[in-house]
């Protein structure tokens, strides 16, 4: 009684106390209470107590539902019957509501049925028990109907802590009782006020893999009731749900396929088609129109393979879907978008035509179908293209509305690419060009009047750029000639810039491309001077054009450098944001790549000049001022060097440049080594210099590595490890670098293993852990001869064992990949000679590594990482065969039988045994997943498993095998 009163007081405080601190304390108390064993009795008592208020009833019903779902195993087996009876009493008590309480009780009863097999439930299982209860107590039918509705939904509810095997068994139990459930629902149809609820329950049962033939369902009273409800004045949402589920069921690949369900399809399709006129009925409620549109979209999605044959009947559905696509409300029209995509795939992919045999027959049928659907996709282009138009009040749109508008544009762009795949890009372009011509012709003298329609059409033209032939000569020259004449309204100019960039490949291939480039570059310069968004679009387009037209632009370097220098020097007339200026750096770098070596060297110097100057100036101001500068003032310039070194593909020229720049880089390394952002930027620039220059770097690489080795010891910047891994990739197999690299990796790894001595250090320094083990994996691949025989290798293996269970995803993944690389060593020619050394280190630690990996699978790491952890366990099992199986058996035997049954243990070990003997590993992931689910099914079980495996104890002494 005392605890019941405390719970009531806490609830009162939670909902009504004015003090936030008191409310938080109450919330914490109630959450802790829900995890206790007492919560069962207290929640049950308060639900039966007539004096409990609504807040108490809702909280206690949620508590009881949660306890049944997650903690049913806490109860002794004899508690099941009293619990079932109590829940049944509560279901009757709340049969008229409150609805929230009744729903929670219904879910609790359904969850109980998931846990308890039909034979233990008694009365022939829950469905027959429910039938008997409804027959005995017809006054409580509404409450029982809700239970009947949620029952099949709980098959797919993974909050319920049921074992996978029991979940499958429950689904079979329900499926076997399908006829009983439908007979209950059919009997309830006689109560007219329950019709909606009955149909909702029917829709819920249809989601099960029930296997009832279409020939039976087509004349079933429940199906006929749902179909007749479609035509009633007030459209029934439940009947729409039923028909939707039936459509999905008839299209499912199992149970005999579409042909087996033809009688049902022949009943459904005409009924849905009869609703077509209501799509354009303005008097119809919008929610009703949405429901009807959903049925058409469901038919399209489900029967797309049949529709793709282009029969007369299927074209009726296509025309109805075009009508949905024409609806003024985007939410309704967009329901069809998935269908147009699926149909496009069906029409264009070769797999759809395999049954036609030889290539000639396939091509004839493909052309026939494309011709049949051409008018539909031509109409579609016109129906969707207007939806991307800026609204008149676009300047007043909220952030959320603007985000939604952009998503609409992306969705329409996808539909247009589907149309272009069917019609061909050139034909789609012609349709859009006519719209552009109309939009531009409508401007008259007021150039800003209707920029929105022109911008919308250009957006669509840009969307299909990848589908337009680079030799298209009818429409594209006219579009390109039109672009400079369009008004410089910011949104329009932004789209003009992006469109020119999208057609960069066409500009390179077109016979008139060279003559168009000057006007295109003028457009981009205008864009760079208009607004930040416009300038960003122009910079991106500039990059695309320099990439694809680089050979044509080699003769225009002076003009390109003029644009580049104005941007990089930050002249007021240009509004290119710093981030977007990198597009121009990349653009010039790609053009320089096309120059002969001597010209490239000079051009590279000119490219670096405006970037060097501000850095040199910063260094000249002295160490004190340089060390106080905000990172951004340095990284903005250093990032430009990274792009230059990445995209100027002249190894010798880049090597010479980095050698000249090294004193500047070294000064920044020395004075800003404490600053992570600047160091990351500088290491990125060095990484690309190493990657491009390779072995041309000569002495500079030695100076660079000496610098980062020394600075890492003081400042522990993860990016120093990252840069080292790039060096290992390039120089790891070079014998002339062996001594130097050996010293480097030993120094870096020795220092890192001293930093990462426990899981708390891994948690505090996840970036160091991530980059350390990425470097270690690189060493395994590129210089095993230096790494595996070294003294740091065993220390690093020990270090990895400490950190496997770090919660940081990237750090944990890097460690697991490193271990997998060790176990897979024999798979590579360079690694195989070092297998004996590996074995001498792994075998003594094999049992512990196995225990930590299995602990990670069963709860030490989140469920989402199971697949990543599975691979190292599989690799370990394949590498050490029966020895690994011995470690795994010993490890799994530590888990108490209260958490895992002997059958579950045996199934898991059997799958590992198949892998150990070189057999099929395809089933292994399924069994690992199931074993993981069993061990994580609720918090209590997970704690039992982790307490038995103790992954953080490297020297666990086995006490018991119970």
Secondary structure as UniProt FT lines:
FT   HELIX           2..16
FT   HELIX           20..34
FT   HELIX           38..48
FT   TURN            50..51
FT   HELIX           54..71
FT   HELIX           72..74
FT   TURN            77..78
FT   HELIX           79..93
FT   TURN            94..96
FT   HELIX           99..115
FT   HELIX           118..121
FT   TURN            123..124
FT   HELIX           126..136
FT   HELIX           138..140
FT   HELIX           141..153
FT   HELIX           154..156
FT   TURN            158..159
FT   HELIX           164..176
FT   HELIX           178..188
FT   TURN            189..190
FT   HELIX           192..194
FT   HELIX           195..206
FT   HELIX           214..217
FT   TURN            218..219
FT   HELIX           221..230
FT   HELIX           237..251
FT   TURN            255..256
FT   HELIX           257..260
FT   HELIX           262..273
FT   TURN            274..275
FT   HELIX           276..280
FT   TURN            282..283
FT   HELIX           286..302
FT   HELIX           304..307
FT   TURN            308..309
FT   HELIX           312..325
FT   HELIX           330..333
FT   HELIX           334..336
FT   HELIX           337..348
FT   HELIX           350..356
FT   HELIX           359..385
FT   HELIX           386..388
FT   TURN            392..393
FT   HELIX           394..396
FT   HELIX           399..423
FT   HELIX           425..441
FT   TURN            442..445
FT   TURN            447..450
FT   HELIX           451..463
FT   HELIX           465..467
FT   TURN            470..471
FT   HELIX           476..483
FT   TURN            484..485
FT   HELIX           490..502
FT   HELIX           504..509
FT   TURN            511..512
FT   HELIX           513..528
FT   TURN            529..530
FT   HELIX           532..548
FT   HELIX           550..553
FT   HELIX           554..556
FT   HELIX           557..568
FT   TURN            569..570
FT   TURN            572..573
FT   HELIX           578..593
FT   HELIX           597..620
FT   HELIX           623..628
FT   HELIX           631..647
FT   HELIX           651..672
FT   TURN            673..674
FT   HELIX           676..693
FT   HELIX           694..697
FT   HELIX           699..715
FT   HELIX           718..731
FT   TURN            732..733
FT   HELIX           735..737
FT   HELIX           738..755
FT   HELIX           759..764
FT   HELIX           766..782
FT   HELIX           784..787
FT   TURN            788..789
FT   HELIX           792..803
FT   TURN            804..805
FT   HELIX           809..823
FT   HELIX           825..827
FT   HELIX           829..832
FT   TURN            833..834
FT   HELIX           835..855
FT   HELIX           856..860
FT   HELIX           863..865
FT   HELIX           866..893
FT   TURN            897..899
FT   HELIX           902..916
FT   TURN            917..918
FT   TURN            922..923
FT   HELIX           924..935
FT   HELIX           939..949
FT   TURN            951..952
FT   TURN            954..955
//
